[in-house]
Amino acid sequence: MGETRREFLRATGVSAVGLTGAVATSAAQSGGVGLLLNWKPNGLHVPYYAAKARGYYDEQGVNLAGIESGQGSDFAAKQVGLGNTEFAVTSADQMLNVNTRGLSPRSVGVVMQKSPVVVFTTRETFGGELTSADQLAGKTVGTGPGMVRVLTKLLLEEKGVLSDVELVDTGFDTVQQLLGGEVDAAGGVFADAVVARREAGSVSSIPVAETIPSYGHVVGTNPDFADRNPETVRGFLNATARGAAWATDNPGRATEMLVEANPALSETADTQRAKWVEMASQYVLSRTVRQQGWGWSEARPWETTYRALRDADLLGGETDPSSVWTNEYLDTDYQYVGRYAETVSPPETATSGGTASGETTSGTTSDSRN
């Protein structure tokens, strides 16, 4: 059985009345709603900053009082489950995890329509391009903890090479260990591959999502808040979708808005822009988005992720995956939701542009830093 709410709060040291640490400002304190990110602001969060700077939340009648830095997707999922923030950027795997531990946050919109997890390497380290999992036989693959490791193992197992690969724990230093030649390839998220590409030039990668359907970033909220404030939730999603659409067509200007709100990112602005371009081109759009609209959930990726977590003994108990998400608040009559794919012209990336590097990056968040 999962922990009760009381046991969960006692174990985590967080009260339902207030947070023990600094998180998003609540509606009760500010007269508006708060958005808690899953990690420190970076290029993967461009849509929220663009939507706020351009007034899209205000136009939807949503007073977004603040966008706050987070401490991981697990923390974000817990806080929105506790009702300490109205909205949170978290991950599909952590939404499922927290729902087995006495809380019930709900995903109301899928921002990343496929897992960001990839197995990647550099030409210099690998001695050529990585185009097939078969090439990893006899190699050392390093990964961090959590869902990145789970999905990397699943990919290797599905491709029949897991027993021939030495899988090592590289903690949160995977990119540097890859660049230093300590591992032959790395399991990470596409943002890690972007960073490696900036330093090594040529990076190739295998997307987990092509083999294992699963989601990445999602927008989470508390079901009690959503029940009381359905128009606020709907308006927040409308504004975020419009922000994503505008940022897709204006990646440079959108990244500037991120940096203006977070001056510490000024030195890495180019990298942040590259992360967003990759995300906008390869992860926000999908067959489901083209058919149903921005943010839409389907059952299979949730079920796949749930089974992977359960089989890896990473859950606190059981839950029905279908209870963790809803499409109820997605306004498909709104242009930037229902016809999102028709409104955007994604820029080319090293992947979509077909460069000589041979990159094919893709993939659910698991590394809580993303």
VEXZAZA-932675 format. One record per residue (C-alpha): z, y, x; residue number from 1. Coordinates in nm, 2 decimals, always signed. Example, Ala and Ser with C-alpha at 12.3 -4.5 7.8 and 13.67 -1.06 7.14 Angstrom:
% VEXZAZA-932675
+--------+--------+--------+-----+
!     up !  north !   east !   n !
+--------+--------+--------+-----+
!  +0.78 !  -0.45 !  +1.23 !   1 !
!  +0.71 !  -0.11 !  +1.37 !   2 !
+--------+--------+--------+-----+
This chain:
% VEXZAZA-932675
+--------+--------+--------+-----+
!     up !  north !   east !   n !
+--------+--------+--------+-----+
!  +0.00 !  +0.00 !  +0.00 !   1 !
!  -0.06 !  +0.36 !  +0.11 !   2 !
!  +0.23 !  +0.59 !  +0.19 !   3 !
!  +0.37 !  +0.78 !  -0.11 !   4 !
!  +0.34 !  +1.16 !  -0.11 !   5 !
!  +0.71 !  +1.19 !  -0.02 !   6 !
!  +0.67 !  +0.95 !  +0.27 !   7 !
!  +0.35 !  +1.12 !  +0.38 !   8 !
!  +0.52 !  +1.46 !  +0.39 !   9 !
!  +0.82 !  +1.33 !  +0.57 !  10 !
!  +0.61 !  +1.15 !  +0.83 !  11 !
!  +0.39 !  +1.45 !  +0.90 !  12 !
!  +0.66 !  +1.71 !  +0.89 !  13 !
!  +0.47 !  +1.93 !  +0.64 !  14 !
!  +0.61 !  +2.05 !  +0.31 !  15 !
!  +0.41 !  +2.10 !  -0.01 !  16 !
!  +0.55 !  +2.45 !  -0.03 !  17 !
!  +0.43 !  +2.59 !  +0.30 !  18 !
!  +0.27 !  +2.47 !  +0.63 !  19 !
!  +0.46 !  +2.41 !  +0.95 !  20 !
!  +0.18 !  +2.56 !  +1.15 !  21 !
!  -0.08 !  +2.84 !  +1.12 !  22 !
!  -0.35 !  +2.75 !  +0.87 !  23 !
!  -0.56 !  +2.92 !  +0.61 !  24 !
!  -0.41 !  +3.19 !  +0.40 !  25 !
!  -0.35 !  +3.06 !  +0.04 !  26 !
!  -0.47 !  +3.22 !  -0.28 !  27 !
!  -0.11 !  +3.28 !  -0.38 !  28 !
!  -0.04 !  +3.48 !  -0.06 !  29 !
!  -0.36 !  +3.68 !  -0.04 !  30 !
!  -0.51 !  +3.71 !  -0.38 !  31 !
!  -0.81 !  +3.52 !  -0.25 !  32 !
!  -0.90 !  +3.17 !  -0.14 !  33 !
!  -0.88 !  +3.03 !  +0.21 !  34 !
!  -1.12 !  +2.81 !  +0.41 !  35 !
!  -0.97 !  +2.59 !  +0.68 !  36 !
!  -1.22 !  +2.46 !  +0.94 !  37 !
!  -1.20 !  +2.12 !  +1.09 !  38 !
!  -1.18 !  +2.26 !  +1.44 !  39 !
!  -1.23 !  +2.58 !  +1.63 !  40 !
!  -1.52 !  +2.79 !  +1.51 !  41 !
!  -1.86 !  +2.68 !  +1.66 !  42 !
!  -2.22 !  +2.65 !  +1.58 !  43 !
!  -2.16 !  +2.38 !  +1.32 !  44 !
!  -1.98 !  +2.64 !  +1.11 !  45 !
!  -2.25 !  +2.90 !  +1.10 !  46 !
!  -2.32 !  +2.88 !  +0.72 !  47 !
!  -1.97 !  +2.99 !  +0.62 !  48 !
!  -1.97 !  +3.29 !  +0.85 !  49 !
!  -2.32 !  +3.39 !  +0.75 !  50 !
!  -2.24 !  +3.36 !  +0.38 !  51 !
!  -1.92 !  +3.57 !  +0.42 !  52 !
!  -2.09 !  +3.84 !  +0.63 !  53 !
!  -2.38 !  +3.87 !  +0.39 !  54 !
!  -2.15 !  +3.89 !  +0.08 !  55 !
!  -2.26 !  +3.57 !  -0.08 !  56 !
!  -1.91 !  +3.47 !  -0.17 !  57 !
!  -1.84 !  +3.81 !  -0.32 !  58 !
!  -2.16 !  +3.78 !  -0.53 !  59 !
!  -2.03 !  +3.45 !  -0.67 !  60 !
!  -1.70 !  +3.61 !  -0.76 !  61 !
!  -1.52 !  +3.42 !  -0.48 !  62 !
!  -1.27 !  +3.63 !  -0.27 !  63 !
!  -1.28 !  +3.44 !  +0.05 !  64 !
!  -0.97 !  +3.58 !  +0.22 !  65 !
!  -1.02 !  +3.41 !  +0.55 !  66 !
!  -1.18 !  +3.14 !  +0.76 !  67 !
!  -0.92 !  +2.98 !  +0.98 !  68 !
!  -0.95 !  +2.76 !  +1.29 !  69 !
!  -0.84 !  +2.40 !  +1.23 !  70 !
!  -0.68 !  +2.12 !  +1.43 !  71 !
!  -0.91 !  +1.83 !  +1.34 !  72 !
!  -1.08 !  +1.68 !  +1.04 !  73 !
!  -0.77 !  +1.47 !  +0.97 !  74 !
!  -0.55 !  +1.78 !  +0.96 !  75 !
!  -0.79 !  +1.97 !  +0.74 !  76 !
!  -0.81 !  +1.68 !  +0.49 !  77 !
!  -0.43 !  +1.66 !  +0.48 !  78 !
!  -0.38 !  +2.03 !  +0.42 !  79 !
!  -0.63 !  +2.05 !  +0.14 !  80 !
!  -0.48 !  +1.74 !  -0.01 !  81 !
!  -0.14 !  +1.90 !  +0.00 !  82 !
!  -0.28 !  +2.21 !  -0.17 !  83 !
!  -0.20 !  +2.44 !  +0.13 !  84 !
!  -0.56 !  +2.56 !  +0.15 !  85 !
!  -0.81 !  +2.59 !  -0.13 !  86 !
!  -1.11 !  +2.47 !  +0.07 !  87 !
!  -1.15 !  +2.27 !  +0.40 !  88 !
!  -1.43 !  +2.16 !  +0.62 !  89 !
!  -1.35 !  +1.80 !  +0.70 !  90 !
!  -1.53 !  +1.47 !  +0.74 !  91 !
!  -1.61 !  +1.19 !  +0.51 !  92 !
!  -1.41 !  +0.93 !  +0.71 !  93 !
!  -1.09 !  +1.15 !  +0.70 !  94 !
!  -1.13 !  +1.22 !  +0.33 !  95 !
!  -1.12 !  +0.84 !  +0.28 !  96 !
!  -0.84 !  +0.79 !  +0.53 !  97 !
!  -0.61 !  +1.05 !  +0.37 !  98 !
!  -0.68 !  +0.92 !  +0.02 !  99 !
!  -0.52 !  +0.59 !  +0.14 ! 100 !
!  -0.21 !  +0.77 !  +0.25 ! 101 !
!  -0.06 !  +0.92 !  -0.06 ! 102 !
!  -0.28 !  +1.23 !  -0.11 ! 103 !
!  -0.60 !  +1.28 !  -0.31 ! 104 !
!  -0.83 !  +1.55 !  -0.17 ! 105 !
!  -1.18 !  +1.53 !  -0.30 ! 106 !
!  -1.52 !  +1.60 !  -0.15 ! 107 !
!  -1.72 !  +1.84 !  -0.36 ! 108 !
!  -2.02 !  +1.89 !  -0.13 ! 109 !
!  -2.17 !  +1.71 !  +0.16 ! 110 !
!  -2.28 !  +1.95 !  +0.43 ! 111 !
!  -2.40 !  +1.69 !  +0.68 ! 112 !
!  -2.61 !  +1.44 !  +0.49 ! 113 !
!  -2.59 !  +1.19 !  +0.78 ! 114 !
!  -2.35 !  +1.10 !  +1.04 ! 115 !
!  -2.36 !  +1.32 !  +1.36 ! 116 !
!  -2.27 !  +1.02 !  +1.58 ! 117 !
!  -2.53 !  +0.94 !  +1.85 ! 118 !
!  -2.54 !  +0.73 !  +2.16 ! 119 !
!  -2.70 !  +0.95 !  +2.42 ! 120 !
!  -2.76 !  +0.98 !  +2.79 ! 121 !
!  -2.94 !  +1.19 !  +3.05 ! 122 !
!  -3.26 !  +1.10 !  +3.24 ! 123 !
!  -3.08 !  +1.14 !  +3.57 ! 124 !
!  -2.79 !  +0.92 !  +3.48 ! 125 !
!  -2.98 !  +0.65 !  +3.29 ! 126 !
!  -3.29 !  +0.65 !  +3.52 ! 127 !
!  -3.52 !  +0.72 !  +3.23 ! 128 !
!  -3.53 !  +0.77 !  +2.85 ! 129 !
!  -3.31 !  +0.58 !  +2.61 ! 130 !
!  -3.53 !  +0.48 !  +2.32 ! 131 !
!  -3.37 !  +0.15 !  +2.21 ! 132 !
!  -3.02 !  +0.00 !  +2.19 ! 133 !
!  -3.16 !  -0.31 !  +2.38 ! 134 !
!  -3.17 !  -0.09 !  +2.69 ! 135 !
!  -2.79 !  -0.06 !  +2.69 ! 136 !
!  -2.74 !  -0.43 !  +2.77 ! 137 !
!  -2.55 !  -0.45 !  +3.10 ! 138 !
!  -2.46 !  -0.08 !  +3.08 ! 139 !
!  -2.13 !  +0.11 !  +3.05 ! 140 !
!  -2.10 !  +0.31 !  +2.73 ! 141 !
!  -1.81 !  +0.56 !  +2.70 ! 142 !
!  -1.68 !  +0.70 !  +2.37 ! 143 !
!  -1.39 !  +0.90 !  +2.25 ! 144 !
!  -1.15 !  +0.78 !  +1.98 ! 145 !
!  -1.18 !  +0.75 !  +1.60 ! 146 !
!  -1.49 !  +0.72 !  +1.40 ! 147 !
!  -1.72 !  +0.79 !  +1.69 ! 148 !
!  -1.60 !  +0.47 !  +1.86 ! 149 !
!  -1.61 !  +0.27 !  +1.53 ! 150 !
!  -1.97 !  +0.38 !  +1.45 ! 151 !
!  -2.08 !  +0.33 !  +1.81 ! 152 !
!  -1.95 !  -0.03 !  +1.81 ! 153 !
!  -2.11 !  -0.09 !  +1.47 ! 154 !
!  -2.45 !  +0.03 !  +1.60 ! 155 !
!  -2.43 !  -0.19 !  +1.91 ! 156 !
!  -2.32 !  -0.49 !  +1.69 ! 157 !
!  -2.60 !  -0.43 !  +1.44 ! 158 !
!  -2.85 !  -0.42 !  +1.73 ! 159 !
!  -2.71 !  -0.74 !  +1.88 ! 160 !
!  -2.60 !  -0.59 !  +2.22 ! 161 !
!  -2.23 !  -0.53 !  +2.17 ! 162 !
!  -2.13 !  -0.84 !  +2.38 ! 163 !
!  -2.35 !  -0.72 !  +2.66 ! 164 !
!  -2.22 !  -0.37 !  +2.68 ! 165 !
!  -1.90 !  -0.25 !  +2.85 ! 166 !
!  -1.74 !  -0.01 !  +2.61 ! 167 !
!  -1.49 !  +0.22 !  +2.77 ! 168 !
!  -1.26 !  +0.50 !  +2.64 ! 169 !
!  -1.36 !  +0.84 !  +2.77 ! 170 !
!  -1.11 !  +1.04 !  +2.56 ! 171 !
!  -1.23 !  +1.39 !  +2.49 ! 172 !
!  -1.41 !  +1.42 !  +2.82 ! 173 !
!  -1.71 !  +1.21 !  +2.74 ! 174 !
!  -1.99 !  +1.46 !  +2.82 ! 175 !
!  -1.85 !  +1.54 !  +3.16 ! 176 !
!  -1.80 !  +1.17 !  +3.25 ! 177 !
!  -2.16 !  +1.11 !  +3.15 ! 178 !
!  -2.29 !  +1.40 !  +3.36 ! 179 !
!  -2.08 !  +1.28 !  +3.65 ! 180 !
!  -2.23 !  +0.94 !  +3.63 ! 181 !
!  -1.91 !  +0.76 !  +3.54 ! 182 !
!  -2.07 !  +0.60 !  +3.24 ! 183 !
!  -2.44 !  +0.51 !  +3.18 ! 184 !
!  -2.44 !  +0.64 !  +2.82 ! 185 !
!  -2.21 !  +0.80 !  +2.58 ! 186 !
!  -2.11 !  +0.77 !  +2.21 ! 187 !
!  -2.05 !  +1.11 !  +2.07 ! 188 !
!  -2.18 !  +1.36 !  +1.82 ! 189 !
!  -2.51 !  +1.54 !  +1.83 ! 190 !
!  -2.33 !  +1.86 !  +1.94 ! 191 !
!  -2.22 !  +1.68 !  +2.25 ! 192 !
!  -2.58 !  +1.59 !  +2.32 ! 193 !
!  -2.67 !  +1.96 !  +2.28 ! 194 !
!  -2.41 !  +2.05 !  +2.54 ! 195 !
!  -2.53 !  +1.78 !  +2.78 ! 196 !
!  -2.89 !  +1.90 !  +2.73 ! 197 !
!  -2.79 !  +2.25 !  +2.83 ! 198 !
!  -2.65 !  +2.12 !  +3.16 ! 199 !
!  -2.88 !  +1.83 !  +3.24 ! 200 !
!  -3.21 !  +1.94 !  +3.08 ! 201 !
!  -3.34 !  +1.61 !  +2.95 ! 202 !
!  -3.12 !  +1.41 !  +2.71 ! 203 !
!  -3.23 !  +1.12 !  +2.49 ! 204 !
!  -3.02 !  +0.96 !  +2.21 ! 205 !
!  -3.01 !  +0.70 !  +1.94 ! 206 !
!  -2.89 !  +0.81 !  +1.60 ! 207 !
!  -2.63 !  +0.59 !  +1.43 ! 208 !
!  -2.74 !  +0.72 !  +1.09 ! 209 !
!  -3.07 !  +0.54 !  +1.11 ! 210 !
!  -2.89 !  +0.21 !  +1.11 ! 211 !
!  -2.56 !  +0.28 !  +0.94 ! 212 !
!  -2.57 !  +0.52 !  +0.64 ! 213 !
!  -2.27 !  +0.76 !  +0.65 ! 214 !
!  -2.19 !  +1.12 !  +0.60 ! 215 !
!  -2.06 !  +1.39 !  +0.83 ! 216 !
!  -1.90 !  +1.73 !  +0.74 ! 217 !
!  -1.80 !  +1.77 !  +0.38 ! 218 !
!  -1.63 !  +2.05 !  +0.18 ! 219 !
!  -1.30 !  +1.93 !  +0.05 ! 220 !
!  -1.07 !  +2.08 !  -0.21 ! 221 !
!  -0.76 !  +1.97 !  -0.41 ! 222 !
!  -0.85 !  +1.82 !  -0.75 ! 223 !
!  -0.57 !  +2.01 !  -0.92 ! 224 !
!  -0.71 !  +2.34 !  -0.79 ! 225 !
!  -1.06 !  +2.24 !  -0.89 ! 226 !
!  -0.96 !  +2.15 !  -1.24 ! 227 !
!  -0.79 !  +2.49 !  -1.28 ! 228 !
!  -1.06 !  +2.69 !  -1.11 ! 229 !
!  -1.40 !  +2.51 !  -1.16 ! 230 !
!  -1.60 !  +2.84 !  -1.14 ! 231 !
!  -1.44 !  +2.92 !  -0.81 ! 232 !
!  -1.53 !  +2.59 !  -0.67 ! 233 !
!  -1.89 !  +2.61 !  -0.80 ! 234 !
!  -1.92 !  +2.96 !  -0.67 ! 235 !
!  -1.79 !  +2.86 !  -0.33 ! 236 !
!  -2.05 !  +2.59 !  -0.30 ! 237 !
!  -2.33 !  +2.81 !  -0.43 ! 238 !
!  -2.25 !  +3.08 !  -0.17 ! 239 !
!  -2.22 !  +2.82 !  +0.11 ! 240 !
!  -2.56 !  +2.67 !  +0.02 ! 241 !
!  -2.72 !  +3.01 !  +0.02 ! 242 !
!  -2.55 !  +3.09 !  +0.35 ! 243 !
!  -2.69 !  +2.76 !  +0.50 ! 244 !
!  -3.04 !  +2.84 !  +0.37 ! 245 !
!  -3.04 !  +3.20 !  +0.51 ! 246 !
!  -2.90 !  +3.08 !  +0.84 ! 247 !
!  -3.16 !  +2.81 !  +0.87 ! 248 !
!  -3.44 !  +3.07 !  +0.84 ! 249 !
!  -3.25 !  +3.32 !  +1.06 ! 250 !
!  -3.06 !  +3.11 !  +1.32 ! 251 !
!  -3.04 !  +3.39 !  +1.58 ! 252 !
!  -2.90 !  +3.65 !  +1.34 ! 253 !
!  -2.67 !  +3.40 !  +1.18 ! 254 !
!  -2.52 !  +3.29 !  +1.51 ! 255 !
!  -2.46 !  +3.66 !  +1.59 ! 256 !
!  -2.24 !  +3.67 !  +1.27 ! 257 !
!  -2.04 !  +3.37 !  +1.40 ! 258 !
!  -1.99 !  +3.54 !  +1.74 ! 259 !
!  -1.90 !  +3.88 !  +1.58 ! 260 !
!  -1.62 !  +3.70 !  +1.39 ! 261 !
!  -1.52 !  +3.50 !  +1.70 ! 262 !
!  -1.59 !  +3.71 !  +2.01 ! 263 !
!  -1.46 !  +3.43 !  +2.24 ! 264 !
!  -1.79 !  +3.25 !  +2.17 ! 265 !
!  -2.00 !  +3.52 !  +2.32 ! 266 !
!  -2.05 !  +3.34 !  +2.65 ! 267 !
!  -2.17 !  +3.03 !  +2.47 ! 268 !
!  -2.38 !  +3.19 !  +2.20 ! 269 !
!  -2.70 !  +3.02 !  +2.31 ! 270 !
!  -2.53 !  +2.68 !  +2.29 ! 271 !
!  -2.38 !  +2.76 !  +1.94 ! 272 !
!  -2.72 !  +2.86 !  +1.82 ! 273 !
!  -2.87 !  +2.53 !  +1.95 ! 274 !
!  -2.60 !  +2.33 !  +1.77 ! 275 !
!  -2.67 !  +2.51 !  +1.44 ! 276 !
!  -3.05 !  +2.47 !  +1.48 ! 277 !
!  -3.01 !  +2.10 !  +1.54 ! 278 !
!  -2.77 !  +2.07 !  +1.24 ! 279 !
!  -3.00 !  +2.27 !  +1.01 ! 280 !
!  -3.31 !  +2.07 !  +1.10 ! 281 !
!  -3.17 !  +1.72 !  +1.12 ! 282 !
!  -2.85 !  +1.70 !  +0.92 ! 283 !
!  -2.84 !  +1.94 !  +0.63 ! 284 !
!  -3.17 !  +1.82 !  +0.49 ! 285 !
!  -3.22 !  +1.47 !  +0.36 ! 286 !
!  -3.41 !  +1.27 !  +0.11 ! 287 !
!  -3.12 !  +1.31 !  -0.13 ! 288 !
!  -3.12 !  +1.69 !  -0.08 ! 289 !
!  -3.49 !  +1.70 !  -0.15 ! 290 !
!  -3.45 !  +1.49 !  -0.47 ! 291 !
!  -3.11 !  +1.61 !  -0.60 ! 292 !
!  -3.01 !  +1.93 !  -0.42 ! 293 !
!  -2.79 !  +2.06 !  -0.14 ! 294 !
!  -2.45 !  +1.89 !  -0.10 ! 295 !
!  -2.53 !  +1.59 !  -0.31 ! 296 !
!  -2.33 !  +1.27 !  -0.26 ! 297 !
!  -2.45 !  +0.92 !  -0.32 ! 298 !
!  -2.22 !  +0.61 !  -0.33 ! 299 !
!  -2.36 !  +0.40 !  -0.05 ! 300 !
!  -2.26 !  +0.62 !  +0.25 ! 301 !
!  -1.90 !  +0.65 !  +0.12 ! 302 !
!  -1.88 !  +0.27 !  +0.07 ! 303 !
!  -2.02 !  +0.20 !  +0.41 ! 304 !
!  -1.78 !  +0.43 !  +0.58 ! 305 !
!  -1.49 !  +0.29 !  +0.38 ! 306 !
!  -1.57 !  -0.06 !  +0.48 ! 307 !
!  -1.60 !  +0.04 !  +0.85 ! 308 !
!  -1.26 !  +0.21 !  +0.85 ! 309 !
!  -1.10 !  -0.08 !  +0.66 ! 310 !
!  -1.25 !  -0.35 !  +0.89 ! 311 !
!  -1.12 !  -0.14 !  +1.19 ! 312 !
!  -0.77 !  -0.13 !  +1.04 ! 313 !
!  -0.78 !  +0.25 !  +1.04 ! 314 !
!  -0.67 !  +0.31 !  +0.68 ! 315 !
!  -0.32 !  +0.34 !  +0.54 ! 316 !
!  -0.40 !  +0.13 !  +0.23 ! 317 !
!  -0.67 !  +0.10 !  -0.02 ! 318 !
!  -0.86 !  +0.34 !  -0.24 ! 319 !
!  -1.18 !  +0.34 !  -0.45 ! 320 !
!  -1.44 !  +0.52 !  -0.24 ! 321 !
!  -1.60 !  +0.66 !  -0.56 ! 322 !
!  -1.28 !  +0.85 !  -0.64 ! 323 !
!  -1.30 !  +1.05 !  -0.32 ! 324 !
!  -1.61 !  +1.25 !  -0.41 ! 325 !
!  -1.78 !  +1.42 !  -0.70 ! 326 !
!  -2.10 !  +1.61 !  -0.77 ! 327 !
!  -1.95 !  +1.78 !  -1.07 ! 328 !
!  -1.93 !  +2.13 !  -0.91 ! 329 !
!  -2.28 !  +2.14 !  -0.77 ! 330 !
!  -2.49 !  +2.38 !  -0.98 ! 331 !
!  -2.83 !  +2.23 !  -0.95 ! 332 !
!  -2.97 !  +2.51 !  -1.16 ! 333 !
!  -2.89 !  +2.75 !  -0.88 ! 334 !
!  -3.19 !  +2.80 !  -0.65 ! 335 !
!  -3.01 !  +2.74 !  -0.32 ! 336 !
!  -2.85 !  +2.42 !  -0.45 ! 337 !
!  -3.10 !  +2.25 !  -0.68 ! 338 !
!  -3.41 !  +2.37 !  -0.48 ! 339 !
!  -3.26 !  +2.40 !  -0.14 ! 340 !
!  -3.53 !  +2.21 !  +0.04 ! 341 !
!  -3.80 !  +2.44 !  -0.10 ! 342 !
!  -3.62 !  +2.75 !  +0.02 ! 343 !
!  -3.59 !  +2.67 !  +0.38 ! 344 !
!  -3.82 !  +2.64 !  +0.68 ! 345 !
!  -3.61 !  +2.47 !  +0.95 ! 346 !
!  -3.68 !  +2.58 !  +1.31 ! 347 !
!  -3.80 !  +2.32 !  +1.56 ! 348 !
!  -3.55 !  +2.15 !  +1.78 ! 349 !
!  -3.58 !  +1.94 !  +2.09 ! 350 !
!  -3.59 !  +1.65 !  +1.84 ! 351 !
!  -3.82 !  +1.79 !  +1.57 ! 352 !
!  -4.04 !  +1.97 !  +1.82 ! 353 !
!  -4.13 !  +1.65 !  +2.01 ! 354 !
!  -4.05 !  +1.77 !  +2.36 ! 355 !
!  -4.10 !  +1.57 !  +2.67 ! 356 !
!  -3.73 !  +1.49 !  +2.68 ! 357 !
!  -3.78 !  +1.22 !  +2.42 ! 358 !
!  -3.47 !  +1.32 !  +2.23 ! 359 !
!  -3.39 !  +1.17 !  +1.89 ! 360 !
!  -3.04 !  +1.30 !  +1.81 ! 361 !
!  -2.86 !  +1.24 !  +1.49 ! 362 !
!  -2.56 !  +1.10 !  +1.31 ! 363 !
!  -2.04 !  +1.10 !  +1.03 ! 364 !
!  -1.81 !  +1.31 !  +1.22 ! 365 !
!  -1.53 !  +1.13 !  +1.37 ! 366 !
!  -1.45 !  +1.33 !  +1.68 ! 367 !
!  -1.20 !  +1.56 !  +1.51 ! 368 !
!  -1.31 !  +1.85 !  +1.74 ! 369 !
!  -1.63 !  +1.87 !  +1.54 ! 370 !
+--------+--------+--------+-----+
